[in-house]
Each structure stands twice: as C-alpha cells, then as structure tokens.
C-alpha cells in the first residue's frame, strides 16, 4: 500500500473515531486488530478482533457525550 493510501486510511479511521462511529472505524482495520491502552509505562490490550472492537467502542461512545479533545494524527516523521 502506498504511503499516501496508508495516511488516508489512518485519517479516515481517526475521523470515524471523532464521529463516534465504531462501524466506520472497523472499515479501516484488519480482523486481528488490537485496541491498546497506555497508562504511564504500561501498555495493555483493551480488546482484540474487529467485532470486539466495534462492541467495545460502541459501548464507550454511549458512555461519553463527546471526547474532550478530538483525536488527531501526529506526524512522527518530522
């Protein structure tokens, strides 16, 4: 996949997250996706698999009225 296509895919995934659209998020991940949680120096797997991601994110989006800050892409290549 070309770098531009990957960047577009990530941008669309982030836009779906910001729109609280778990189904749309699932369009941009593989079946074996893992959603990770970072707390300090610890990383844990919140959920694994596309179907579980949709369930987990749908539940999360119901529990929050909006995110305090929209997710955004940070270019690590700079």
N, C-alpha and C positions, 0 to 999 in steps of 0.2 A: 504494500500500500504506500502510495506517495506521501511524503511528509505533510503536504497540504491537506490531503484527504484525512489523515490522522488528526490534524489540528481541527479540521471542520467537525469531525466526529466528536472530539472532546468538547468543542464549543457547543455543539447541539446537546450533548449529554448534560453539560452544566446549565444550559438554558432550560432543559426539561426539569432538572433538579430545582432551579429557581422558580419554575412554574408549578412546582409540587405535582408533577406528572410522572408517577412511577412507571406506568405503562410505556410512556415515551422514553424514559431512561433505559428501559430494558431493550429497546431497539438498538442501542449503541454498545451493548456489552455481549460477551460470549456466554455460553451456557454455564461455564465453570467460574464465573465472576465471584470475587470475594470482596465484601464491603468491610473495610478495616476501620478501627477506632484507634486513635493515637492519644495517649494520656502521658504527658511527661516523656520519659524514655521508653515507655511500654507500648507495644502495638498488639492489638488483639483482633481476632476475626469476629465481626458482628454477625455476619450471615454469609452463607455460601450458596451459589447457584442462582440463576436468573429468576426462577419462580419465587424463591425465598427472598430475593432482593425486592421484588415487586411487593410482596406481602409486608416485609419489614418497612419499606419506605412509605407504602400506603398508610400503614399504622402510624408512622412517625409524622407524616404530613397532616393526618387527622388531629394529632396531639398538639400541633403548633399552629397558630394562626398565620404566622409568617416567620421567615428567618430574620434575625436582627440585621444581618448583613448578607446580601446575595453572594453566592459562591462566585469566584472569578478565577480565571486562569492566570497563573504566574509563569512567565517565560523564564525557565531556569537556564536557558542558553545564553542569557545576557551576561 
